[in-house]
Amino acid sequence: MATATIYDVAAHAGVSIKSVSRVLNAEPNVSQALRDKVDKAVAALGYRRSLSARTLAGASSSLIAALVDAQLTIEHWRSGRGNDYLSRLELGALMECRQADFHLMVELVDHGSPDLRRDLMSLLASIRPAGVMLTPPNSDHPVVLDVLDEAGIPYARIGPESDFHRGIRVSMDEQQAAADITDHLIDLGHRRIGMITGPLGYSASRLRLAGFEAAMKGRGLTIAPGMVVDGDFTFQSGLAGAERLLAAEPRVTAIFAANDDMALGVLQGAAAMGLSVPGDLSVAGFDDTPSALFSTPSLTTIRQPVAEMAAAATRRLVPSLRAALAQGEAAEAVVVPYALIVRASTGTPPAE
């Protein structure tokens, strides 16, 4: 069956091609009767506009561009463990783009590149997105924000930490989530709790560390030297962090890793030392990736609403969806709820 064209839509609706174009491009001063005719023809024929045709016709862009961190994305790919964060981000954004007949493009951005400004300007000029979604650390990078402001392109920032007057902000309460999972360990009876941080260039890593510290302090517990070690969100850094924390005396009875990949590294490190989880050591993560459910034991973690944040950001970037939100809902700042998921990897500490 041949693919329907704009000419077919016009013939089916009994209107001109120009009228069809005006409806498809959501131009003002189009009668509801004309919109109904064209919409029925589009539905009957299964017509979808091609991206190239829109560009050649000079229509407004139908692209939402998601800019993600190149370094961490490539590291996850090389490790063979995949990237659940990116998968969920794409799913959340794609569902909203599909509803609005938009397209999603994911681009890797090296925020540490000396040519970042030039690279971004070239990218934006070539794809001409209707809006841009930024993930950490691009969400707070001054060069990225400046280039987008200068280009006049709307943007949404996932988990920003600063410059709250810039762009649309979509986030979860990272700090409170980390405090909640630390409180969960304390409520079980743990007093010597170690933490493996994410890379501190990420605002999420700093907020999760702040939440851990606030919960420990709030419950009158001391964080002894060496109880917080650096990680980089990879399985290998979780394994290395566990080895450091478990080598110290007195040994910690629980470890909170700032993401699930590192927590899985902790599980492997504990097993290598002959420690049972949670009998000898409780382990908690952050993100609720699929591996958290299927690990042995299953992992207590924070369910990070990545897909929901991406969907909320996309709704505020697509012009037609943004207009629908204009009544009664602030478009500048959105906080998406998280959940503490308690599974088998946490329990009471071993007897002294």
Sine and cosine of phi, psi and omega as CSV:
sin_phi,cos_phi,sin_psi,cos_psi,sin_omega,cos_omega
0.00,0.00,0.77,-0.64,-0.04,-1.00
-0.94,0.35,0.54,-0.84,0.04,-1.00
-0.95,0.31,0.73,-0.68,0.00,-1.00
-0.91,0.41,0.58,-0.81,0.04,-1.00
-0.91,-0.40,0.14,-0.99,0.03,-1.00
-0.90,0.45,-0.48,0.88,0.05,-1.00
-0.91,0.40,-0.65,0.76,0.04,-1.00
-0.89,0.45,-0.67,0.74,0.01,-1.00
-0.88,0.47,-0.70,0.71,-0.01,-1.00
-0.88,0.47,-0.69,0.73,0.00,-1.00
-0.91,0.42,-0.67,0.74,-0.02,-1.00
-0.91,0.42,-0.62,0.78,-0.02,-1.00
-0.99,0.11,-0.25,0.97,-0.03,-1.00
0.95,0.32,0.56,0.83,0.01,-1.00
-0.75,-0.66,0.07,-1.00,-0.01,-1.00
-0.98,0.19,0.34,-0.94,0.06,-1.00
-0.88,0.48,-0.63,0.78,0.01,-1.00
-0.87,0.49,-0.63,0.77,0.02,-1.00
-0.91,0.42,-0.66,0.75,0.05,-1.00
-0.87,0.48,-0.70,0.71,0.00,-1.00
-0.87,0.49,-0.65,0.76,-0.01,-1.00
-0.89,0.45,-0.64,0.77,0.02,-1.00
-0.93,0.37,-0.73,0.68,-0.05,-1.00
-0.90,0.45,-0.51,0.86,-0.01,-1.00
-1.00,-0.04,0.15,0.99,0.06,-1.00
0.81,0.58,0.67,0.74,0.02,-1.00
-0.96,0.30,0.46,-0.89,0.01,-1.00
-0.96,0.29,0.19,-0.98,0.08,-1.00
0.87,0.50,0.61,0.79,0.12,-0.99
-0.95,-0.32,0.78,-0.62,-0.07,-1.00
-0.93,0.38,0.46,-0.89,0.01,-1.00
-0.91,0.42,-0.55,0.84,0.01,-1.00
-0.89,0.45,-0.66,0.75,0.02,-1.00
-0.92,0.39,-0.68,0.73,0.03,-1.00
-0.85,0.53,-0.68,0.73,-0.03,-1.00
-0.89,0.45,-0.67,0.74,0.01,-1.00
-0.87,0.49,-0.75,0.67,-0.04,-1.00
-0.93,0.38,-0.68,0.74,0.01,-1.00
-0.87,0.50,-0.65,0.76,0.02,-1.00
-0.92,0.40,-0.62,0.78,0.02,-1.00
-0.92,0.39,-0.66,0.75,0.03,-1.00
-0.87,0.49,-0.70,0.71,-0.01,-1.00
-0.92,0.40,-0.65,0.76,-0.04,-1.00
-0.92,0.39,-0.58,0.81,-0.08,-1.00
-1.00,-0.07,-0.19,0.98,-0.06,-1.00
0.92,0.40,0.59,0.81,-0.09,-1.00
-0.98,0.22,0.69,-0.73,0.15,-0.99
-0.74,-0.67,0.74,-0.67,0.01,-1.00
-0.94,0.33,0.63,-0.77,0.09,-1.00
-0.99,0.13,0.54,-0.84,0.01,-1.00
-0.89,0.46,-0.65,0.76,-0.03,-1.00
-0.92,0.39,-0.60,0.80,0.00,-1.00
-0.90,0.43,-0.64,0.77,0.02,-1.00
-0.89,0.46,-0.68,0.74,-0.03,-1.00
-0.91,0.42,-0.70,0.72,-0.01,-1.00
-0.91,0.42,-0.54,0.84,-0.02,-1.00
-0.98,0.19,-0.10,0.99,0.00,-1.00
0.98,0.18,0.25,0.97,0.01,-1.00
-0.95,0.32,0.27,-0.96,0.03,-1.00
-0.90,0.44,0.46,-0.89,-0.06,-1.00
-0.88,0.47,0.54,-0.84,0.06,-1.00
-0.90,-0.43,0.42,0.91,-0.05,-1.00
-0.94,-0.35,0.69,-0.72,0.28,-0.96
-0.93,-0.36,0.82,-0.58,-0.01,-1.00
-0.97,-0.24,0.80,-0.60,0.09,-1.00
-0.97,-0.22,0.85,-0.52,0.00,-1.00
-0.98,-0.19,0.89,-0.45,-0.05,-1.00
-0.88,-0.47,0.36,-0.93,-0.08,-1.00
-0.93,0.36,0.85,-0.53,-0.06,-1.00
-0.92,0.38,-0.72,0.70,-0.14,-0.99
-0.87,0.49,-0.79,0.62,-0.05,-1.00
-0.94,0.35,-0.60,0.80,0.01,-1.00
-0.88,0.47,-0.70,0.72,0.00,-1.00
-0.92,0.38,-0.62,0.78,0.03,-1.00
-0.88,0.47,-0.67,0.74,0.02,-1.00
-0.90,0.43,-0.65,0.76,0.00,-1.00
-0.90,0.44,-0.70,0.71,-0.01,-1.00
-0.91,0.41,-0.49,0.87,-0.02,-1.00
-0.96,0.29,-0.27,0.96,-0.03,-1.00
0.98,0.19,0.11,0.99,-0.04,-1.00
-1.00,-0.06,-0.06,1.00,-0.01,-1.00
0.97,0.23,-0.09,-1.00,-0.02,-1.00
-0.62,-0.78,1.00,-0.01,-0.05,-1.00
-0.91,0.42,-0.57,0.82,0.01,-1.00
-0.85,0.53,-0.75,0.66,-0.03,-1.00
-0.91,0.41,-0.63,0.78,0.00,-1.00
-0.88,0.47,-0.70,0.71,0.00,-1.00
-0.94,0.35,-0.61,0.79,0.06,-1.00
-0.86,0.51,-0.73,0.68,0.00,-1.00
-0.89,0.46,-0.67,0.74,-0.03,-1.00
-0.88,0.47,-0.74,0.67,-0.02,-1.00
-0.87,0.49,-0.68,0.74,-0.01,-1.00
-0.95,0.31,-0.64,0.77,-0.03,-1.00
-0.89,0.46,-0.62,0.78,-0.01,-1.00
-0.88,0.47,-0.63,0.77,0.03,-1.00
-0.96,0.28,-0.64,0.77,0.03,-1.00
-0.88,0.47,-0.65,0.76,-0.01,-1.00
-0.87,0.48,-0.65,0.76,-0.01,-1.00
-0.89,0.46,-0.56,0.83,-0.08,-1.00
-0.99,-0.17,0.14,0.99,-0.04,-1.00
0.86,0.51,0.66,0.75,0.06,-1.00
-0.94,-0.35,0.13,-0.99,0.00,-1.00
-0.83,-0.56,0.54,-0.84,0.03,-1.00
-0.94,-0.33,0.71,-0.70,0.08,-1.00
-0.81,-0.59,0.81,-0.58,0.02,-1.00
-0.98,-0.21,0.79,-0.61,-0.02,-1.00
-0.82,-0.57,0.69,-0.72,0.09,-1.00
-0.99,0.12,0.75,-0.66,-0.01,-1.00
-0.82,-0.57,0.82,-0.57,0.06,-1.00
-1.00,0.01,0.99,-0.10,-0.10,-1.00
-0.93,0.36,-0.22,0.98,0.04,-1.00
-1.00,-0.07,0.02,1.00,-0.05,-1.00
-0.94,0.33,0.68,-0.73,0.08,-1.00
-0.93,0.37,-0.29,0.96,0.01,-1.00
-0.97,-0.22,0.39,0.92,-0.09,-1.00
-0.84,0.55,-0.74,0.68,-0.03,-1.00
-0.86,0.52,-0.76,0.65,-0.03,-1.00
-0.89,0.46,-0.69,0.72,-0.03,-1.00
-0.89,0.46,-0.68,0.74,-0.01,-1.00
-0.92,0.39,-0.69,0.72,0.01,-1.00
-0.87,0.49,-0.65,0.76,0.03,-1.00
-0.91,0.41,-0.68,0.73,0.00,-1.00
-0.88,0.48,-0.75,0.66,-0.04,-1.00
-0.90,0.43,-0.60,0.80,0.02,-1.00
-0.92,0.39,-0.53,0.85,-0.07,-1.00
-0.99,0.13,-0.56,0.83,-0.06,-1.00
-0.97,-0.24,-0.32,0.95,0.06,-1.00
0.72,0.69,0.89,0.45,-0.06,-1.00
-0.95,0.30,0.45,-0.89,0.11,-0.99
-0.96,0.27,-0.45,0.89,0.01,-1.00
-0.28,-0.96,0.30,-0.95,-0.05,-1.00
-0.77,-0.63,0.71,-0.70,0.11,-0.99
-0.97,-0.25,0.78,-0.62,-0.03,-1.00
-0.94,-0.33,0.74,-0.67,0.12,-0.99
-0.95,-0.31,0.40,-0.92,0.02,-1.00
-0.86,0.51,0.55,-0.83,-0.01,1.00
-1.00,0.04,0.04,1.00,0.03,-1.00
-0.88,0.48,-0.43,0.90,-0.02,-1.00
-0.85,0.53,-0.46,0.89,-0.05,-1.00
-0.90,-0.44,0.11,0.99,-0.07,-1.00
-0.98,0.22,0.86,-0.51,-0.08,-1.00
-0.87,0.48,-0.58,0.82,0.00,-1.00
-0.92,0.40,-0.69,0.73,0.01,-1.00
-0.87,0.49,-0.73,0.68,-0.03,-1.00
-0.91,0.41,-0.66,0.76,0.00,-1.00
-0.89,0.46,-0.70,0.72,-0.02,-1.00
-0.89,0.46,-0.68,0.74,0.01,-1.00
-0.92,0.39,-0.65,0.76,0.05,-1.00
-0.89,0.46,-0.69,0.72,-0.01,-1.00
-0.90,0.43,-0.55,0.83,0.00,-1.00
-0.99,0.15,-0.20,0.98,0.00,-1.00
0.94,0.34,0.48,0.88,-0.03,-1.00
-0.99,-0.15,0.81,-0.59,0.06,-1.00
-0.87,0.49,0.60,-0.80,0.03,-1.00
-0.59,-0.81,0.49,-0.87,0.06,-1.00
-0.87,-0.48,0.69,-0.73,-0.08,-1.00
-0.93,-0.36,0.86,-0.51,0.06,-1.00
-0.99,0.10,0.85,-0.52,0.08,-1.00
0.88,0.48,0.73,0.69,0.01,-1.00
-0.95,0.32,0.41,-0.91,-0.02,-1.00
-0.90,-0.44,-0.30,0.95,-0.10,-1.00
-0.56,-0.83,0.06,-1.00,0.04,-1.00
0.75,0.66,0.81,0.59,-0.11,-0.99
-0.93,0.37,-0.15,0.99,0.04,-1.00
-0.99,0.11,-0.08,1.00,-0.10,-0.99
-0.97,-0.25,0.83,-0.56,0.12,-0.99
0.94,0.33,-0.09,-1.00,0.07,-1.00
-1.00,0.03,0.68,-0.73,-0.06,-1.00
-0.89,-0.45,0.81,-0.58,0.04,-1.00
-0.79,-0.61,0.79,-0.61,-0.11,-0.99
-0.42,-0.91,0.17,-0.99,0.27,-0.96
-0.88,-0.47,0.23,-0.97,-0.01,-1.00
-1.00,0.08,0.99,0.11,-0.05,-1.00
-0.85,0.53,-0.70,0.71,-0.08,-1.00
-0.91,0.42,-0.71,0.70,-0.01,-1.00
-0.92,0.39,-0.58,0.82,0.03,-1.00
-0.89,0.47,-0.70,0.72,0.03,-1.00
-0.91,0.42,-0.61,0.79,0.06,-1.00
-0.90,0.43,-0.63,0.78,-0.01,-1.00
-0.90,0.44,-0.68,0.73,-0.05,-1.00
-0.96,0.28,-0.50,0.87,0.10,-1.00
-0.93,0.37,-0.67,0.74,0.06,-1.00
-0.87,0.49,-0.59,0.81,0.05,-1.00
-0.86,0.50,-0.68,0.73,0.02,-1.00
-0.92,0.40,-0.65,0.76,0.01,-1.00
-0.91,0.42,-0.65,0.76,0.01,-1.00
-0.89,0.46,-0.47,0.88,0.05,-1.00
-0.96,0.26,-0.22,0.98,0.03,-1.00
0.92,-0.40,0.03,1.00,-0.02,-1.00
-0.97,0.24,0.65,-0.76,0.05,-1.00
-0.84,-0.55,-0.52,0.85,0.05,-1.00
-0.98,-0.19,1.00,-0.05,-0.09,-1.00
-0.90,-0.43,0.81,-0.58,0.07,-1.00
-0.99,-0.16,0.33,-0.94,0.04,-1.00
-0.70,-0.71,0.63,-0.78,0.16,-0.99
-0.94,-0.35,0.89,-0.45,-0.07,-1.00
-0.99,0.13,0.27,-0.96,0.23,-0.97
-1.00,0.07,0.01,-1.00,0.03,-1.00
-0.88,0.47,0.80,-0.60,-0.15,-0.99
-0.97,0.26,0.00,1.00,0.18,-0.98
-0.96,0.26,-0.22,0.97,0.04,-1.00
-1.00,-0.08,0.74,-0.68,0.02,-1.00
-0.88,0.47,-0.60,0.80,0.00,-1.00
-0.86,0.50,-0.63,0.78,0.01,-1.00
-0.89,0.45,-0.70,0.71,-0.01,-1.00
-0.91,0.41,-0.63,0.78,-0.01,-1.00
-0.94,0.35,-0.61,0.79,0.02,-1.00
-0.93,0.38,-0.62,0.79,0.09,-1.00
-0.90,0.43,-0.67,0.74,0.01,-1.00
-0.89,0.46,-0.62,0.79,0.03,-1.00
-0.91,0.41,-0.66,0.75,0.06,-1.00
-0.87,0.49,-0.75,0.66,-0.02,-1.00
-0.89,0.45,-0.65,0.76,-0.02,-1.00
-0.91,0.41,-0.65,0.76,0.00,-1.00
-0.92,0.40,-0.68,0.73,0.02,-1.00
-0.89,0.46,-0.73,0.69,0.00,-1.00
-0.90,0.43,-0.66,0.76,-0.02,-1.00
-0.91,0.43,-0.40,0.92,0.02,-1.00
-0.98,-0.20,0.20,0.98,0.07,-1.00
0.96,0.27,0.42,0.91,-0.04,-1.00
-0.96,-0.27,0.59,-0.81,-0.02,-1.00
-1.00,-0.08,0.67,-0.74,0.12,-0.99
-0.99,-0.11,0.98,-0.20,-0.06,-1.00
-0.94,0.35,0.42,-0.91,0.07,-1.00
-0.81,0.58,0.69,-0.73,0.01,-1.00
1.00,0.02,-0.06,1.00,-0.01,-1.00
-1.00,0.07,-0.14,0.99,0.11,-0.99
-0.86,-0.51,0.85,-0.52,0.01,-1.00
-0.83,-0.56,0.44,-0.90,-0.05,-1.00
-0.99,0.14,0.63,-0.78,0.14,-0.99
-0.73,-0.68,0.02,-1.00,-0.01,-1.00
-0.72,-0.69,0.44,0.90,0.03,-1.00
0.96,0.28,0.16,0.99,0.02,-1.00
-0.97,-0.25,0.39,-0.92,0.04,-1.00
-0.83,0.56,-0.69,0.73,-0.05,-1.00
-0.88,0.47,-0.63,0.77,0.00,-1.00
-0.95,0.33,-0.49,0.87,0.10,-1.00
-0.92,0.39,-0.65,0.76,0.04,-1.00
-0.89,0.45,-0.71,0.70,0.01,-1.00
-0.91,0.42,-0.65,0.76,0.01,-1.00
-0.90,0.44,-0.64,0.77,0.03,-1.00
-0.89,0.46,-0.67,0.74,0.01,-1.00
-0.87,0.50,-0.65,0.76,0.02,-1.00
-0.93,0.37,-0.73,0.69,-0.05,-1.00
-0.92,0.40,-0.62,0.79,-0.08,-1.00
-0.99,0.14,-0.18,0.98,0.04,-1.00
-1.00,0.09,-0.30,0.95,-0.06,-1.00
-0.99,0.15,0.46,-0.89,0.06,-1.00
-0.85,-0.53,0.67,-0.74,-0.08,1.00
-0.94,0.35,0.55,-0.84,-0.12,-0.99
-0.96,0.28,0.57,-0.82,0.06,-1.00
-0.92,0.39,0.48,-0.88,0.05,-1.00
-0.97,-0.23,-0.14,0.99,0.03,-1.00
-0.49,-0.87,0.52,-0.85,0.07,-1.00
-0.75,-0.66,0.79,-0.62,0.12,-0.99
-0.97,-0.25,0.91,-0.42,0.06,-1.00
-0.99,-0.15,0.64,-0.77,-0.14,-0.99
-0.97,0.26,-0.02,1.00,0.25,-0.97
-0.42,-0.91,0.21,-0.98,-0.11,-0.99
-0.93,0.37,-0.60,0.80,0.00,-1.00
-0.85,0.52,-0.69,0.73,0.03,-1.00
-0.93,0.37,-0.60,0.80,0.03,-1.00
-0.89,0.45,-0.60,0.80,0.07,-1.00
-0.91,0.42,-0.58,0.82,0.11,-0.99
-0.89,0.46,-0.61,0.79,0.05,-1.00
-0.90,0.44,-0.68,0.73,0.02,-1.00
-0.85,0.52,-0.68,0.73,0.00,-1.00
-0.92,0.38,-0.65,0.76,0.03,-1.00
-0.89,0.46,-0.66,0.76,0.03,-1.00
-0.90,0.43,-0.68,0.74,0.00,-1.00
-0.89,0.47,-0.63,0.78,0.00,-1.00
-0.90,0.43,-0.46,0.89,0.02,-1.00
-1.00,-0.01,0.03,1.00,0.00,-1.00
0.98,0.18,0.34,0.94,0.01,-1.00
-1.00,-0.08,0.66,-0.75,0.06,-1.00
-1.00,-0.02,0.54,-0.84,0.06,-1.00
-0.86,-0.51,0.86,-0.52,0.18,0.98
-0.99,-0.17,0.18,0.98,-0.08,-1.00
-0.85,0.53,-0.75,0.66,0.01,-1.00
-0.99,-0.12,-0.46,0.89,-0.10,-0.99
-0.50,-0.87,0.77,-0.64,0.12,-0.99
-1.00,-0.06,0.60,-0.80,-0.04,-1.00
-0.75,-0.66,0.72,-0.69,0.03,-1.00
-0.75,-0.66,0.55,-0.83,0.01,-1.00
-0.85,-0.53,-0.38,-0.92,-0.05,-1.00
-0.36,-0.93,0.82,-0.58,0.10,-0.99
0.73,-0.69,-0.66,0.75,-0.11,-0.99
0.90,0.44,0.84,0.54,0.12,-0.99
-0.97,0.26,0.27,-0.96,0.04,-1.00
-0.82,0.57,-0.55,0.83,0.00,-1.00
-0.89,0.46,-0.47,0.88,-0.01,-1.00
-0.91,0.42,-0.57,0.82,-0.01,-1.00
-0.97,0.22,-0.58,0.81,-0.14,-0.99
-0.99,-0.17,0.03,1.00,0.06,-1.00
-0.95,0.32,0.21,-0.98,0.04,-1.00
-0.85,-0.53,0.93,-0.36,-0.11,0.99
-0.96,0.28,0.22,-0.97,0.05,-1.00
-0.89,0.46,0.50,-0.87,-0.26,-0.96
-0.99,-0.17,0.79,-0.62,0.21,-0.98
-0.94,0.35,0.72,-0.69,-0.13,-0.99
-0.33,-0.94,0.05,-1.00,0.14,-0.99
-0.98,-0.22,0.80,-0.60,0.07,-1.00
-0.98,0.18,0.96,-0.27,0.00,-1.00
-0.99,0.12,0.83,-0.56,-0.10,-0.99
-0.99,0.12,0.89,0.45,-0.08,-1.00
-0.89,0.45,-0.76,0.65,-0.01,-1.00
-0.88,0.48,-0.65,0.76,-0.01,-1.00
-0.92,0.40,-0.63,0.78,0.04,-1.00
-0.92,0.40,-0.66,0.75,0.02,-1.00
-0.90,0.43,-0.64,0.77,0.03,-1.00
-0.90,0.43,-0.69,0.72,0.01,-1.00
-0.89,0.45,-0.64,0.77,0.03,-1.00
-0.90,0.43,-0.69,0.72,-0.03,-1.00
-0.90,0.43,-0.64,0.77,0.02,-1.00
-0.86,0.51,-0.47,0.88,-0.04,-1.00
-1.00,-0.08,-0.01,1.00,0.04,-1.00
-0.96,-0.29,-0.55,0.84,0.02,-1.00
-0.96,0.28,0.85,-0.53,-0.11,-0.99
-0.79,0.62,-0.72,0.69,-0.06,-1.00
-0.92,0.39,-0.61,0.79,0.02,-1.00
-0.96,0.27,-0.58,0.82,0.03,-1.00
-0.88,0.47,-0.64,0.77,0.00,-1.00
-0.89,0.45,-0.59,0.80,0.00,-1.00
-0.93,0.37,-0.39,0.92,-0.01,-1.00
-1.00,0.00,-0.11,0.99,-0.16,-0.99
-0.90,0.43,-0.47,0.88,-0.06,-1.00
-1.00,0.04,0.92,-0.39,0.20,-0.98
0.98,0.21,0.13,0.99,0.00,-1.00
-0.67,-0.74,0.80,-0.60,0.00,-1.00
-0.92,0.38,0.75,-0.66,-0.03,-1.00
-0.99,-0.10,-0.13,0.99,-0.14,-0.99
-1.00,0.07,-0.48,0.88,-0.06,-1.00
-0.59,-0.81,0.81,-0.59,-0.01,-1.00
-0.75,-0.66,0.77,-0.64,0.09,-1.00
-0.93,-0.37,0.84,-0.55,-0.06,-1.00
-0.98,-0.22,0.74,-0.67,-0.07,-1.00
-0.95,0.32,0.52,-0.85,0.08,-1.00
-0.95,-0.32,0.00,-1.00,0.05,-1.00
-0.57,-0.82,0.64,-0.77,0.14,-0.99
-1.00,0.08,0.86,-0.52,-0.02,-1.00
-0.94,-0.33,0.94,-0.35,-0.02,-1.00
-1.00,-0.07,0.84,-0.54,0.02,-1.00
-0.79,-0.61,-0.41,-0.91,-0.22,-0.98
-0.99,0.12,-0.13,0.99,-0.11,-0.99
-0.99,0.12,-0.05,1.00,0.02,-1.00
-0.83,-0.55,0.64,-0.77,0.02,-1.00
-0.35,-0.94,-0.15,-0.99,0.01,-1.00
-0.94,0.35,0.47,-0.88,-0.02,-1.00
-0.94,0.33,0.39,-0.92,0.05,-1.00
-0.90,0.43,0.44,-0.90,0.02,-1.00
-0.88,0.47,0.60,-0.80,0.02,-1.00
-0.90,0.44,0.00,0.00,0.00,0.00
